[in-house]
Structures are given as structure tokens and as C-alpha cells.
Amino acid sequence: MGDTILMTAALSELNRIFPQAQIHVSVPEAWISLLEGFPGVTKLWPITWHSDKAARTKAATRLAFQLRKEKYDIVCSFHSSPVAAMVALSTGAKTRSIHFHSFKSKNTHSTVVVPGKGVIKPVVERDLDTVRALGVEVPEGIMPKIYLKESERAFAAEEFASWQLKRPILGIALGASRPTKIWPIHRFAEVAKSWVKDTGGSVLVIAGPGEEQLTEDFFRSIPTEESMRTAVQIMRPCAVRTLAQRISALDVLVGNDSGPRHLASALDVPTVTLFGPEHPLEWHPYPQDKHPMLFIEPLACRTGSAPGSPPWCALNECVAEAHQCMTRTSVEDVLSQCLRLKREFVRT
């Protein structure tokens, strides 16, 4: 989800630079609905990801044949892989901007030179470099954006009212791509309780498929009285477009480095992001006043990065270092940022 959302900054620039162009976009089927209604995008091509190599190759070949029929003038491949680069080549487009984000990998099958190769920068800027390679002027600092209809936003607000969620509403996204990127769940619960008491508002807990245990752990730390259980509710897994609608109706979102916080930022919802094993340089391009991030540095235990790259740790479980990259961020640190965003950005 995060890669798809970050790519929208480049899509915005392509639409600005080529306003008369038809823009087709191919992304994994799970996230493709996020691009519905995006300015300039005239067709969406869903990709079905297969873990089996043979099935993945067959699906890529089928997609390549379909795309070749469109007779594109330009193809841009963001955050490319060997399979994606081959599909881009197979389209037959004479101009191909293909960017392997890896510092060491060559931009295979690209007909243009992508600037900034090997330079450590936010992922969104690497995507924008793919557009800059076309010989056009692209300013720095373009932010991702997801577009919703006003009716979609209104429906989510009506849902919240029917669930008896009082404003201001804090969203809490519990999950992440691996366990070491998750802040202790009982601390999220402490933030939720304090938010309800300090603001008189509500909390909506966001959990994706397979994160049921996280929500169970969370609610063990929430008082059982009816008033608190009404104020703190869980949103079950839903379609990604529905998730976007509901996130758009939040006042603030706090969570780990994960897809929902990218989605909130792209919907102009203030966010607080907790980083742990991975440095935020590449994955947090957002302005700090409205989207603060919390990150403990320096820590000598982040040893997994390549020379010259930001500090990084690949562990799925941390025992020797007691997960200090996340546990050293306190409830008070997180809550204070959430309350500041409420004061400065939330309309009463």
C-alpha cells in the first residue's frame, strides 16, 4: 500500500506536465481502488501477485501482451524489479524510464538516464526522479495524494456518528509489516485511554487481516466499563477504498510505519508515526509540523544496512537489545504529539 500511495506524487506531476495525455497505471490488485478518480488516470490495470515463480512469470507475460496493444509513447517503471522492467520493455514504448531503487542495481531496459542514482533520498523523490528523467522540470517536495468523492467522505462521517464516536476521533493503526516495527500494544491502549479522558473524544482502532491478536492484546488493556468501550472501538478489516474513506473522517491518526499512516497523510489527516528498526529518511517525506515522527537515534544495534545507507535492522524478533528502538519511545511522547495536532490542526 505504501509504495502505491507514495507513487501518486509522481502521477500528479505526470498529469501536470502532460495534461492531454492518457495515463494508464498498473499496480497490485489489492491497492488499485485507491487510484480511482485520480486526475489524468484514464485506465487501471490490476496486477495479481503470485508467490509461485512460474505463475508470476505467466501473469507478467499476459500483462505484457495486453499492454503492448496500447502502443504507449512513454513508460515509467517506479521502484522496479526485473519482472517489472521486462514488462516495461515488452510494451514497445520508445521512451522508457525504469528506475531500480536499489543503490547498486542498474536501471535495466531504461532508454533515459534517471538522475540521482545511488543518492540516499526519500522514496517519493526517487519516484519523482523517474519523471525527471524524461527531461522535464519537477520541483522537490511534491507530496502523495489520494482523491475521494465528497460523498465518500460524508458517508464515513455518517458511519462514525452511527457508531456513537464523539469528536475529536483518534485513529490508532496497530500493525506493521513485521513485529519489530510495532510499538508495544499496551502503550497504544494507554494513549487511547488518555485521549478519551483529555479530549472527551473517541478512538477508532484499525487492524488489518491477520492482526486479530493485536486487537485482542489492545483491548485487554482497556477498562471494561461501557463508557470506555463505547469511546474506544475497533474497525474490522474492510475493502481498501472503504479504509480510505474512514481514515479521511479521522481527526488524527497515530501508528507504526505502515500503509495506513501513508494513507492518512495522503488524505491530509494529521499523523504521528513511530519508527524503530528502520531510519525514517526514505519512508517519511512528510512535513514534521503536521506529520511528526518519533525515532530513537543513534542505536548501535541497527547493523543491517549497506555501507552509506541509513541505519537499518532486519530482525523480526529482538531479544538481545530488548526492542529498545521502540520501547524507548514513551506514552507521554506519543500522546503529547497527538494532543498538539489536535490543538493546531483539528477544527472544533
Buried (B, 14 or more C-beta within 10 A) or exposed (E): BBBBBBBBBBBBBBBBBBEEBEBBBBBEEBBBBBBBEBEBBEEBBBBEEEEEEEEBEEBBBEBBEEBBEBEBEBBBBBBBBEBBBBBBBBBBBEBBBBBBBBEEBEBBBBBBEBBBBEEEBBBBBBBBBBBBBBEEEBEEEBBBBBBBEEEBBEBBBEBBEEEEBBBBBBBBBBBBBBBBBBBBBEBBBBBBBBBBEEBEBBBBBBBBEEBEEBBEBBBEBBEEEEEBEBBBBBBEBBEBBBBBBBBBBBBBBBBBBBBBBBBBBBBEBBBBBBBBBBBBBBBBBBEEEBBBBBBBEEBEBBEEBEEEEBBBBEBEEBEEBEBEBBBEBEBEBBBEBBBBBBEEBBEE
